[in-house]
Amino acid sequence: MSFVFVAARIFRSNLFFGLIFFSAIAFAGAAHAQTSIRFLLDSKIDGTSTPFLLGIDKRYFKAEGLDVTVLEPLSSDPGENEEETIKRIASGDVEMGFGDINAMIKFRDQNPQMPIKTVYIVHNKAAYSIVGRKSRGVTYPKDLEGKKIGAPPRDESFAQWKIFTQANALDESKIAIENIGMPVREPMLAAGQVDAVTGLSFLSYINLKDRGVPADDISVMLMADYGADLYGNAILVSTKFADENPEAVKAFLRAFTKALKDTILKASASIDFVIKRNGALRKDLELERLKMAIRDNILTPEVKANGYGAVDAQRFAKSIDLIALAHPFKQKPDAGTVFDASFLPSPALRKAN
């Protein structure tokens, strides 16, 4: 064997092991560079949580250099969950979360010292609704006059009640409002103790079906279809975290957009990412809940035209004016400080399915 041949073999061998060594270092460095994000939902896991869980299980967040943990609210009271989510993000207890943009706007007005903002709209059309029983004469807004409405005081749909009544010229003196707890909302409507309730469409509708109320006896009036044209649930972030980790926030939204598209294209398969975490949930109902949210709240004409995540500036400004009808501001917020579009993925990535 010649000296040249042996030297060549030694060189190739050293080169091979050198590449392995440096690849290992690069991999270790990438793993070490993962940014941890605690992401807090505004409710217990259900069908509408699918894209966040899919993004974890399909490693879309991991691929973006993120270690994401999805958390449920600590509170056992559904009425407190929204407030808890917003407070914990604003205080820095968690970095990001899923919450109601209008509740966040009101929180910011009351707590200007606690910075929090929206970076991605998920529910382009809010799910606020009046859910009634057709058998009790409730199908359209005017039907509510002379009826009894069950309304949990902390319910975000009820928070928009004044906007809804003004938009539809309803005589509030002819409508009886009964303050009820969220756990008894659908049971009371199912039992005929009230004629309608305020609640999120995909929540109250599916819960009523689960209690045996026939689908053709349930009326769902989306407030957005009757004058309360508001954006709904969104991805919220601690302003401090966003300022210190802008690339991590952008990476999260890229991964989420990919997961959202997967969820919409393959909803039936995607719901398994929810059921595996809570076997007590009924797959058929959670799939219907997810499809309802996609149809009515996520994949809207505006989203089909402009893509996921963004706001229409003119519509958003009008929505802030609407909120002022039900919540007089200490200082009317500037739309640009509430929703920060600088973290959004490219228009090509956000293009709707």
N, C-alpha and C positions, 0 to 999 in steps of 0.2 A: 504494500500500500504506500503510495507516494506521500511525501510530506505535504504537498499542496492539497491532496485529497483529504488528509487527516485534518489539516488546518481549516479547510472549508467546512468539514463536518462539525468541528468544534465551534466555528463561527455561527453556523446555522442553529446549533444546539443552544448556544448562549443567547442568540437573538430570540429564539422561541421562548426560552424561560424568562428572558427579559421582558418580552411582550406580556407574558402571563403575569409577571410581577407588577408591571405598571398598570395592567388592566385591573388587577386586584386592588391596587391602591386607588385607582379611579372609581371603582365600584364602591369601595369602602367610603371614599370621600362623598360620593353621591348619596349613600345611605345616611351618612352623618349629617348631610346638609338638609335632610327632610325637615320641613316646618310643620310643627304640630298646630292643629286647629280644632278647638272644641266648638262644635256646631250644635246649637240648641234649637229644638223644635218648639212650636207654640202649643202643641197638644201631644197626647199619647200617639204612638206610631199607628197609622192606619194607611189605607190605600193611597192617600195623597202624599205620603212620605216616600213613595217608591223611588223617584229619581235620586234622592240623596243616598239611599241604601244601595241602589244599583251601582252608583258611582264608586262606593267603597268596595263592594264585592267584585266588580269588574276591574278594580285597581286603576280606574281613571284618575283618581286623586293621587295615588301613588306614582303614576307615570308622570305627574306634574311636580313631583318632589314634595308632596304633602302627606302628612299623617293625620287623617281626619277621623274624629270620633263624633258620632251623632248621639246626642243626649236628649232624653225626654224631660219635660218640666218636673220639678220636684213636687209641686203642689198636686194634691189629689182633687182639688176643686177646679173644674174646667174654666170657671169664671175668672180664676186668678192666673191661669197659665199665660195668657197674652201679656199681661202686665209683668209677670215674672221674667218672661223671655226678654222683653225690652230693657228692663232694669238691669238684668245680669249682663247683657251685652254692653250697655252704656257704662256700667261700673267697671268693665274689664274682667269680670268673673269668667266670662267666656269670650272668645274672639268674634264669632259670627253666629248668625241664627236666622230662623225663618219666622217672620212675623208680619202683622198688619201694618201697612205703611201709614194709614190714617191714624191708627192708635199711636204710632211712633211720632207722627207730626204733633199730635196733642201732647204727648209726653215731653217732647223737646220744648214746647211752648211753656210747660209748667216747670221744666227742669233744664234750663239753658246751660247749667254748669256741668251737665252729664252728656258729653258728645257722642252722638250716634247718627248714622246716616244709612240711606238705602243705596245699593249699588246694582241691583238687578230685580226687575219686576217679573214675578212668576205668574201671578194671577192678573193678567191684563184687564180682566173684568172681575170686579169684586163679587164674592159669593154671597154677600148680604141678601137676605130674602125674607119674605113673609110666606110661610108655609101653612096652608089651610086644608080643610076638608070640603070637597065639593058637596058632599052630602049634608053639610051644615051651611050651604049657601055661600061659600067663599071661593071665588075663582079670579076676580079682578079687584083692583084697589077699592073701587066704590062700594063693593060688597062688604067691606069692613065696617062701614057705618051700621050701628045697631048690633054689633057683635062684640064678643069678649076675646081679647088678645092676651096670650100668655107671653110675658117678656121678662127674661132674666135681667136684672139691673146692670150686670157687668157685660152683657152680650154686645158684641161689636155691631151686630145688625141693628139692635135696638138703639145704639148710639147714633144711627143715621135716621131715626124715626122722624124727626122734625123735617129733615130734607125731603123724605118720602111723602109726608102728609102735605107739605107745601106744594111740591111738584104736582100732586094729584088732586089738589083743592079739596082735601078731605076735612070734614067737620069733626075735629077731635073731641068735641063735647058729646058726640054721638058714639064714640068708641070707648069701651071699657078696657083699661089696661090693668092686668093683674100681674103684679110682681111675683115671679116664681123662681125656684132654683133650677139651674141647668139640668141636674139629674132627673127632674120630674117633668121637664118640658115636653118631650115626645110622649111619655106615658099619659100625661094629662090630655094631650090632643087626641091620642088614640082612644082614650076613654070617653071623649066627648065633654070633658070638663071645661074646655075652652074651644073656641071655633077656629083659631089660628095661633101661630107662634112666630116670634122672630128668631132667626137662626141662619147659619150658613146652609146654602141649598143642599150641597152634597152630604152634609152632616144630618140635618133633620129629615130629609127625604129618605135616605137609606135607613136611618134609625126607625122611622115609622114603618117602612116595609118589613124590617126585622121584627117588629111587634105585630105583624099580621095585618096591617092596614093595606087594603088593595091599592095597587099603583094608580088605577083609574079614579080613585077617590081622593088622591092627593093633588093639590094645586101648589105650584111653586112660582111665586112672583119674584123674580130677580129685581132688586131695587134698581140695578143699573139699566134695566129695560123700562123703568118707570120714573126717570128723572134724576136718580142718584147715580150719575155716571162717574164712579170712582174706581181707581186702581185698588187692588187688593193685597194679598200676601206677597211678600218680597224677601229678598236676601238682604239682611241687615248686617252692619259691621261696626265694631267699635272704631270711632274716628282715630283714636290713638294707634290702634293696631294697623289700620289702613295706612296711616302716615308713615309708620315705621316699617311696614312690610307690603308695599304696593305690589310687588311682583307676586307675592303669595296670594293676594286677593285676586289678581288677574288670573293666576293659575287655577285657583278654585273655580272661578266663573267659566273658564274654558272647559274644565273637566265636568262641571255641572251641566253645561250646555250639551255636551256630548251625551251625558247620561239622560238628560231630558228628551233628547231626540230618540234615543233608544227606547225609552219608556213609551213614547207616543207611537212609535212604529210597531212595537211588540208588547202592547199592554198586557195581553193575556199571559205571556211568559214572564214579564217583568214583575207581576204582582207576587210571584213566588219569593222575591227578596223581602217582602213584608211578612208573608205568612210564616216563613222559616224563623222569624224572630218572635212571633206570637201565634202559636198554634190554636189559640182559642178564637181567633178571628175567622169568620166565614169567608172563604176565598171568593165565592160568587158575589157576595155583597161588597167586599173590598174592591173587587175588579170593577163592579158597577160604579162604585164611588169614584174610583180613579178615572174611568171613562167619562163620567159626568163632569168632573173637574176639567178634563182635557177639552171636552166639547164646549162647555159653557164659559170657562174661566181662563184657560191657557191658550188654546189655538183659535184666537179670535180673528176677525177680518183685519184688525190693525196689525196683529202679529204676522199674519200671512203676507201683509204688504211691507212691513218694516223690520220683521225679524224679532226674535226672542229678546227679552230683557230690558228694552228701552222704553222710554215714555215719549208721547207726543207732547211737545212743549206747550202748545195752546190748550190741549185737553187737560194737562196737568195743572196749569195755572187756574183753569176753571174749577178743577176739583178742589183746589185749596180754598177758593171762594165758597164752594158748597160746604166744606167742612166748617167754615166760619158761621154758617147758619145754625149749626147745632153746637158749636164750640167757639164762643167769642174769644179771639186770640188776645193775649197780652200784647204780643207783637206779631203781626202777620209775617209768616216765614217767607224767605226768598226761596223760590223753587230750586235754584242751583245749589243751595246749601243742604237741601233735603235729599235730593237725588243726585248722585255723582256718577256721571256717565263715563268718566275717564278710565274706569276699570273694565268696561265692557269688552268682550271679545270682538274680533273684526266682524264687519257686516257679513262677510262670506260665511263665517262660522255660525253666526246667529240666524242665518236664513232658515225660515220655517220649512218643515218637512213637506 
